[in-house]
Amino acid sequence: MNKYICYFILPLFLTTALASLAQNGAAFAPNKMDTVLYGAAYYTEYMPYERLDQDVQLMQQAGLSVVRMGESSWGLWEPEDGRFEFAWMDRVIDRMQKAGIKVILGTPTYSVPAWMYKEHPEIFITGFDGHTITLGYRQNTDLMNPTYRFYCERVIRKLLEHYKNNPAVIGWQIDNETSAGRAANHDVQAGFVSYLQKKFKTVDELNKVWLLNYWGQRLNDWTEIPPEEGIINPGWKLEWERYQQWITTDFLAWQAGIVNQYKRPDQFITHDLAGPPRPEVNEHDIAASMDVMAVNPYHGTQGQFDGMGSSMQGDYTRSLKKTNYLVTETNAQTIGWDSKEQFPPYDGQLRLDAYTHFSSGANMVEYWHWHSIHNGQETYWKGLLAHDLEPNRVYAEASRTAHELQRIGPEIVDLARSNKVAILYSNDSYYGIEFMKFSDTVNYRTILDQMYAALHRNNVGVDFIFPESSNFSDYKLIVVPPLYVASDDVLNRLVEYVRGGGRVVMAFKSGFTNEYDTVRWTMAPGPLRQAAGFRYQEFSSLAHPLALKGDPFKAGADNKVSDWAEMLILEGAEALAYYDHPFFGKYPAITRNHFGSGTLTYEGTALSDTLQAKVLLEEIRATGLAGPDQELPAPVRVKHGTNRKGRVLHYYMNYSSDPQTFRYPYKPGEDLLTSTSLAPAQLVTLKPWDLVIVEEK
């Protein structure tokens, strides 16, 4: 057994156990921070000349309180195999400590050094086509390779040994925006067979759940399993995607286990998610190994900035552990891997986006990054400082925000959201629909985004739940994008939720296949039939959009459905809308069924954005959740929460270039930003891209 396998100390399927190692003393808690943190990623190693003191001085002047460092620089930590250098970072951390700026260090495992590529090219990702990702890219390694893990473990242990007691270091970021990268290396494919053996026990069970008698694909032995490339069986493909997700979960849990052996109880472990929900990783499972979750939400600017992207990713990340989270990267100036779409934020947008995150439950906002770099792929992904490295308009806005946060941070930290609406998210359903597309333009993600947007624009607070979640009953309304792949257990829990008084709005194709992406051989919609109050045996693609008869939701020109129609036959449900068509007109397009003490509203077709918003707003009203928030001017968003003092906060945010006026409808309070008192029914005018944060008295 070679040295790399010896150091690959955690066997397959067991590594997640290390993430739960006990710690001595009081542990970090994501909802028990003194104040919010505000800062940027900082890379002195990218600078064209020595300017550490100047940078730190500018950070202090701006009021920044935290930096993230080190995650991209393995080649500096370990310039030669086995030779470690810390002095270059020691001086930076020491300078940050003297300035009172906190530090988050990243394990540098996502960007390997050149000597490792030279010595061990086998650790890099090889695809099914034989193409190998080379040095120059990042996230280019086979996460299961024992040689790679040997080096990862060694550098992680060296970093923790050196910095675990440094008072400036408050937390550890595990890797960076990790995924398995579609690796198909030999060890990955061999690992897939082991994964299948553990999950299904026998090949006969595989033959059964995947119906492998089709086209004579029946297996007789585990050695007969071919590479996944070219496989067209949906269940087989789905299991490969789950396995790829598991590789990432396992790798991050393995790293967290190592860090847990060293870190102080008051230090946290986090991982930064890239633009969730991201189906190639299982963020819900990753969260189990982290003390606090982090997210890197990038968003449109100028006329495209409406707060929705930041809010959706924040709501999703908060929901993973049902507590506060961190923003480890977001827009500073412009973004892009070229210079084709350079759209710097308008005045006020940088500040408004920071408060968008805090209003969603973030306890930290960091920009990527402090300074713009002068070469490399991300030359035009600009930081708070532009390429001239001098203070500028965006730096000034960040400084204004930072100084506000120094004053009000203790009032807004640890915001607790108490939402009564949840979206049920399913990675499996995303893939199931991708494997059997019904449209070139409509898919699982477009419907998810559409449903979230309708709730967001109606100022309805949203959590996300998952098939594994046990907290359905915490919500009055659950919104379900196409739940195409789902076990009987998940569907029955939804049925019981409705029976017990919950309300569900569910999209088409739900309940069609089981957890193995095999079509059910019971009448559609399977276990949902009684709660849904209908059955169907036929469905049709729609060659052209259809109108709904009589425009029942008053959608006007947007009274349209498209792409897919399930030919529903009522069994007790009420038809809310019919197709306006000579053939399809006999089938309801949208139904509602009263079942037990609750209701299930079902959309048997793809709705226009306007129709979706109308349907969901009607449900919000029927659920008793509607109120003055739904009467606000269109560009104004409001979010509510309770701070750690038990006082209710109301964030009113204007996502437009025009002033917006509304009447404040809640109890007397004070705007934390201006110290202005507000009384019930008082008129409030928000300036363009501005906000008020009302703390009730």
Residue pairs with C-beta under 8 A, 6 or more apart in sequence:
3 150
4 146
4 147
4 149
4 150
5 146
7 146
7 149
7 150
7 153
7 154
8 146
8 149
8 150
9 153
10 18
10 254
10 257
12 191
12 194
12 195
12 250
13 195
13 198
13 250
15 250
15 251
15 253
15 254
15 257
16 249
16 250
16 253
16 288
16 289
17 257
18 253
18 254
18 256
18 257
18 258
18 260
19 253
19 256
19 257
19 260
19 288
19 289
19 290
21 257
21 260
21 261
23 260
23 263
23 265
24 265
25 264
25 265
25 266
26 265
26 266
27 265
27 266
27 291
28 171
28 265
28 266
28 267
28 268
28 291
28 292
30 268
30 291
30 292
30 293
30 321
30 323
30 324
30 325
30 363
31 323
31 324
31 363
31 414
31 416
31 644
32 414
33 324
33 363
33 413
33 414
34 410
34 413
35 65
35 405
35 406
35 409
35 410
35 413
36 358
36 362
36 363
36 364
36 365
36 405
36 409
36 412
36 413
37 65
37 66
37 102
37 326
37 363
37 364
37 365
37 366
38 63
38 64
38 65
38 66
38 354
38 364
38 365
38 366
38 401
38 402
38 405
38 409
39 59
39 64
39 65
39 66
39 67
39 68
39 101
39 102
39 364
39 366
39 367
40 59
40 64
40 67
40 68
40 332
40 366
40 367
40 368
40 369
40 370
40 383
40 384
41 67
41 68
41 69
41 328
41 329
41 366
41 367
41 368
41 369
41 370
42 55
42 67
42 68
42 69
42 92
42 369
42 370
42 371
43 69
43 72
43 73
43 369
43 370
43 371
43 373
44 51
44 52
44 55
44 92
45 73
45 76
45 88
46 371
46 373
47 55
47 371
47 389
48 374
51 389
52 91
52 92
52 95
53 95
55 370
55 371
56 95
56 96
56 99
56 101
58 385
58 391
58 395
59 67
59 99
59 101
59 370
60 99
60 100
60 101
61 399
62 384
62 395
62 398
62 399
62 402
63 399
63 402
63 403
63 405
63 406
64 101
64 398
64 402
65 100
65 101
65 102
65 402
65 405
65 406
66 101
66 102
66 103
66 104
66 170
66 364
66 366
67 96
67 101
67 102
67 103
67 104
67 366
67 370
68 103
68 104
68 105
68 106
68 173
68 328
68 366
69 89
69 92
69 93
69 103
69 104
69 105
69 106
70 77
70 89
70 105
70 106
70 108
70 159
71 105
71 106
71 107
71 108
71 110
71 111
71 173
71 175
71 176
72 106
72 108
72 110
72 111
72 138
72 176
73 108
73 111
74 108
74 109
74 111
74 112
74 113
74 155
75 111
75 112
75 113
75 114
75 115
76 85
76 88
76 89
77 84
77 85
77 86
77 89
77 108
77 155
77 158
77 159
78 84
78 85
78 113
78 155
78 158
79 85
79 113
79 115
80 115
81 115
81 116
81 119
84 155
84 158
86 162
93 103
93 163
93 166
93 168
93 169
94 168
96 102
96 103
96 168
97 103
97 166
97 167
97 168
101 168
102 168
102 170
103 166
103 168
103 169
103 170
104 169
104 170
104 171
104 172
104 173
104 270
104 328
105 159
105 163
105 169
105 171
105 172
105 173
106 172
106 173
106 174
106 175
106 176
107 152
107 155
107 156
107 159
107 172
107 173
107 174
107 175
107 255
107 259
108 155
108 159
109 141
109 152
109 155
109 156
109 175
109 255
110 138
110 139
110 175
110 176
110 177
110 178
111 138
111 139
111 176
112 123
112 135
112 140
112 141
112 148
112 151
114 135
116 123
116 151
117 124
117 134
117 135
120 147
120 148
121 132
122 145
122 147
122 185
123 141
123 142
123 145
123 147
123 148
124 132
124 133
124 134
124 135
124 140
124 141
124 142
125 132
125 133
125 140
125 141
125 142
125 181
125 182
125 183
125 185
126 132
126 133
126 142
126 183
126 184
126 185
127 133
127 182
127 183
127 184
128 184
128 227
128 228
128 229
129 229
133 140
133 181
134 140
138 176
139 176
139 177
139 178
139 179
139 181
140 181
141 148
141 181
142 148
142 183
142 185
142 187
142 188
143 149
143 178
143 180
143 181
143 183
143 247
143 248
143 250
143 251
144 183
144 185
144 187
144 188
144 191
144 247
144 251
145 185
145 187
146 187
149 254
152 255
153 258
156 255
156 258
156 259
157 258
157 262
160 172
160 258
160 259
160 261
160 262
160 263
161 262
163 169
164 262
164 263
164 264
164 267
165 264
169 267
170 266
170 267
170 268
171 267
171 268
171 269
171 270
171 291
171 292
172 259
172 263
172 267
172 268
172 269
172 270
173 270
173 271
173 272
173 294
173 328
174 252
174 255
174 256
174 259
174 269
174 270
174 271
174 290
175 251
175 252
175 255
175 271
176 272
177 272
177 273
177 274
177 296
178 248
178 251
178 252
178 271
178 281
179 244
179 248
179 274
179 278
179 280
179 281
180 188
180 244
180 245
180 247
180 248
180 280
182 244
183 244
183 247
184 227
184 228
184 229
188 247
189 227
189 228
191 243
191 247
192 225
192 228
192 240
192 243
193 222
193 225
195 239
195 243
195 246
196 206
196 222
196 225
196 239
197 222
199 239
200 206
200 209
203 219
203 220
203 221
203 222
203 224
206 212
206 219
207 213
207 218
207 219
209 235
209 516
209 518
210 233
210 235
210 236
210 516
210 518
211 233
211 235
211 518
212 218
212 219
212 233
214 233
217 233
219 225
228 236
228 237
228 240
231 237
231 240
234 432
234 435
234 436
234 513
234 517
234 518
235 516
235 517
235 518
237 431
237 435
237 517
238 428
238 431
238 432
238 435
238 485
238 516
238 517
239 516
241 279
241 280
241 427
241 431
242 282
242 428
244 280
245 280
245 281
245 282
245 285
245 427
246 282
246 285
248 280
248 281
248 282
248 286
249 281
249 282
249 285
249 286
249 289
252 271
252 286
252 289
252 290
253 286
253 288
253 289
256 269
256 289
256 290
257 289
259 269
260 269
263 269
268 291
268 292
269 289
269 290
269 291
269 292
270 290
270 291
270 292
270 293
270 294
270 326
270 328
271 286
271 289
271 290
271 293
271 294
272 294
272 295
272 296
272 326
272 328
272 329
273 281
273 283
273 286
273 293
273 294
273 295
273 296
273 313
273 317
274 296
275 296
275 297
275 298
275 313
276 283
276 295
276 313
276 316
276 317
277 283
277 316
277 425
277 427
277 448
277 464
279 427
279 430
279 431
282 427
283 293
283 316
283 317
283 320
284 320
284 466
284 468
286 320
287 293
287 320
287 321
290 321
292 321
292 323
292 324
292 325
292 326
293 317
293 320
293 321
293 325
293 326
294 317
294 325
294 326
294 327
294 328
295 313
295 314
295 316
295 317
295 325
295 326
295 327
295 328
296 327
296 328
296 329
296 330
296 368
297 309
297 310
297 313
297 314
297 327
297 329
297 330
297 357
298 309
298 329
298 330
298 331
298 335
299 305
299 309
299 310
299 330
299 331
299 353
300 306
300 309
300 343
301 331
301 334
301 343
301 344
301 345
301 346
301 349
302 343
302 344
302 345
302 346
302 349
304 343
305 345
305 346
305 349
305 352
305 353
305 655
306 635
306 655
307 352
307 353
307 356
307 456
307 637
307 653
307 655
308 452
308 453
308 456
308 457
310 330
310 353
310 356
310 357
310 360
311 356
311 360
311 456
311 637
311 639
312 449
312 452
312 456
314 325
314 327
314 356
314 357
314 360
314 361
314 362
315 360
315 462
315 463
315 464
316 425
316 464
317 325
318 324
318 325
318 360
318 361
318 417
318 463
319 422
319 463
319 464
319 465
320 464
322 463
322 471
323 361
324 361
324 362
324 363
324 414
324 415
325 361
325 362
325 363
326 362
326 363
326 364
326 366
327 357
327 362
327 364
327 365
327 366
328 364
328 366
328 368
329 366
329 367
329 368
329 369
330 353
330 357
330 365
330 366
330 367
330 368
331 345
331 350
331 353
331 367
332 350
332 367
332 368
332 369
332 382
332 383
332 384
332 394
332 398
333 344
333 345
333 372
333 382
333 383
333 384
333 386
333 394
334 341
334 342
334 343
334 344
334 380
334 381
334 382
335 380
335 381
335 382
336 342
336 380
336 381
337 377
337 378
337 380
337 381
338 380
339 379
339 380
342 380
344 394
345 353
345 394
346 657
346 688
346 689
347 393
347 397
347 689
348 397
348 687
348 688
348 689
348 690
349 689
350 394
350 397
350 398
350 401
351 397
351 398
351 400
351 401
351 689
352 653
352 654
352 655
352 689
352 690
352 691
354 365
354 401
354 405
355 651
355 653
355 691
355 693
356 653
357 365
358 365
358 412
358 415
358 651
359 415
359 639
359 641
359 649
359 651
359 653
359 693
360 417
360 639
361 415
361 416
361 417
361 641
363 413
363 414
367 383
367 384
367 398
368 381
368 383
369 381
369 383
369 384
370 383
370 384
370 385
371 383
371 384
371 385
371 389
372 379
372 381
372 382
372 383
372 385
372 386
372 387
372 389
373 379
373 383
374 387
384 394
384 395
384 398
385 391
385 392
385 395
386 392
386 394
404 673
408 672
408 673
408 693
411 643
411 645
411 649
411 672
411 695
412 643
412 649
412 672
412 693
413 643
413 644
414 643
414 644
415 641
415 642
415 643
415 649
416 641
416 642
416 643
416 644
417 461
417 463
417 639
417 640
417 641
418 461
418 641
418 642
419 461
419 462
419 463
419 475
420 461
420 475
420 476
420 477
420 623
420 625
421 455
421 460
421 461
421 462
421 463
421 475
421 476
421 477
421 478
421 479
421 620
421 625
422 462
422 463
422 464
422 465
422 472
422 474
422 475
422 477
422 478
422 479
423 448
423 451
423 452
423 455
423 462
423 463
423 464
423 465
423 478
423 479
423 480
423 481
424 464
424 465
424 466
424 467
424 478
424 479
424 480
424 481
424 483
424 494
425 448
425 464
425 465
425 466
425 481
426 444
426 466
426 467
426 481
426 483
426 484
426 485
426 486
428 467
428 484
428 485
428 486
428 515
428 517
429 444
429 481
429 482
429 483
429 484
429 485
429 486
430 443
430 444
430 445
431 485
431 517
432 484
432 485
432 513
432 517
433 443
433 444
433 482
433 484
433 509
434 443
434 444
435 517
437 443
438 509
438 541
438 563
438 564
439 541
439 562
439 563
439 564
439 606
441 563
442 562
442 563
442 564
442 606
444 481
444 482
444 484
447 481
447 482
447 507
447 606
448 481
450 607
450 609
450 612
451 479
451 481
451 505
451 507
451 612
451 616
452 462
453 609
453 613
454 609
454 612
454 613
454 616
454 617
455 462
455 479
455 616
455 620
456 462
456 637
457 613
457 634
457 637
458 613
458 616
458 617
458 620
458 629
458 630
459 629
459 630
459 632
459 637
459 638
459 639
460 616
460 620
460 625
460 629
461 639
461 640
463 475
465 471
465 472
465 475
465 478
467 486
467 487
467 490
472 478
472 493
472 494
472 497
472 502
473 497
473 500
473 502
475 502
476 502
476 503
476 623
476 624
476 625
477 502
477 503
477 504
477 505
477 619
477 620
477 623
477 625
478 494
478 497
478 502
478 503
478 504
478 505
479 504
479 505
479 616
480 494
480 504
480 505
480 506
480 507
480 510
481 507
482 507
482 508
482 509
482 510
483 490
483 491
483 506
483 507
483 509
483 510
483 511
484 509
484 510
484 512
484 513
485 513
485 514
485 515
485 517
486 510
486 511
486 513
486 514
486 515
487 514
487 515
488 514
488 526
488 527
490 515
491 511
491 526
491 527
491 528
492 527
494 504
494 528
494 531
495 527
495 528
495 530
495 531
495 595
497 504
497 598
498 504
498 531
498 595
498 596
498 598
498 599
498 600
499 531
499 595
499 596
499 597
499 598
500 596
500 597
500 598
501 596
501 597
501 598
502 598
503 598
503 599
503 600
503 601
503 619
503 622
503 623
504 598
504 599
504 600
504 601
505 601
505 602
505 603
505 615
505 616
505 619
506 528
506 532
506 600
506 601
506 602
506 603
507 603
508 564
508 566
508 602
508 603
508 604
508 605
508 606
509 564
509 566
510 525
510 528
510 602
511 520
511 524
511 525
511 526
511 527
511 528
512 519
512 520
512 524
512 525
512 526
513 519
513 520
514 520
520 526
522 529
523 529
523 535
523 536
523 537
524 535
524 536
524 537
524 566
525 532
525 534
525 535
525 536
528 600
529 535
529 571
530 595
531 593
531 595
531 596
531 600
532 573
532 591
532 593
532 600
532 602
533 570
533 571
533 572
533 573
533 574
533 591
533 593
533 594
533 595
533 600
534 568
534 569
534 570
534 571
534 572
534 573
534 588
534 591
534 593
534 602
535 568
535 569
535 571
536 566
536 567
536 568
536 569
536 604
537 567
537 569
538 566
538 567
539 564
539 565
539 566
539 567
540 564
540 565
540 567
540 584
541 563
541 564
541 565
542 561
542 562
542 563
542 564
542 565
542 605
544 562
545 560
545 561
545 562
545 608
546 560
546 561
546 562
546 565
546 579
546 580
546 581
546 584
546 605
547 559
547 560
547 561
547 579
547 580
548 555
548 559
548 560
548 561
548 577
548 578
548 579
548 580
548 589
548 590
548 611
549 577
549 578
549 579
549 580
549 585
550 580
551 559
552 576
552 577
553 559
553 577
553 611
553 614
553 615
553 618
554 614
555 608
555 610
555 611
555 614
556 610
558 608
558 609
558 610
558 611
559 608
559 610
559 611
560 608
560 611
561 579
561 589
561 605
561 606
561 607
561 608
561 611
562 605
562 606
562 608
563 605
563 606
564 605
564 606
565 579
565 584
565 587
565 589
565 604
565 605
566 587
566 604
566 605
567 584
567 587
568 587
568 588
568 591
568 602
568 604
569 587
570 588
570 591
572 593
573 588
573 591
573 592
573 593
573 600
573 602
574 591
574 592
574 593
574 594
575 588
575 590
575 591
576 588
576 590
576 591
576 592
576 601
576 615
577 588
577 589
577 590
578 585
578 586
578 587
578 588
578 589
579 585
579 587
579 589
579 605
587 604
588 604
589 603
589 604
589 605
590 601
590 602
590 603
590 604
590 605
590 607
590 615
591 601
591 602
591 604
592 599
592 600
592 601
592 602
593 599
593 600
593 601
593 602
599 622
601 615
601 619
603 612
603 615
607 615
617 626
617 630
620 626
620 630
627 665
628 663
628 665
629 638
631 662
632 638
632 652
632 662
633 660
633 661
633 662
635 654
635 655
635 656
635 658
635 660
636 652
636 653
636 654
636 655
636 660
636 662
636 686
637 651
637 652
637 653
637 655
638 650
638 651
638 652
638 653
639 650
639 651
639 653
640 648
640 649
640 650
640 651
641 648
641 649
642 648
642 649
643 649
643 695
647 695
647 696
647 697
648 666
648 667
648 669
648 695
648 696
649 672
649 693
649 694
649 695
649 696
650 666
650 669
650 693
650 694
650 696
651 691
651 692
651 693
652 662
652 684
652 686
652 691
652 692
652 693
652 694
653 686
653 690
653 691
654 660
654 686
654 687
654 688
654 689
654 690
654 691
655 689
656 688
656 689
657 688
657 689
658 688
659 685
659 686
659 687
659 688
660 685
660 686
661 683
661 684
661 685
661 686
662 683
662 684
663 681
663 682
663 683
663 684
664 678
664 679
664 680
664 681
664 682
664 683
664 684
664 694
665 680
665 681
666 680
666 694
666 696
667 680
667 696
667 697
668 677
668 678
668 679
668 680
668 696
668 697
669 677
669 678
669 694
669 695
669 696
669 697
670 676
670 677
670 678
670 694
670 695
670 697
671 677
671 678
671 692
671 693
671 694
672 693
672 694
672 695
673 691
673 692
673 693
674 692
676 692
678 684
678 692
678 694
684 692
686 692
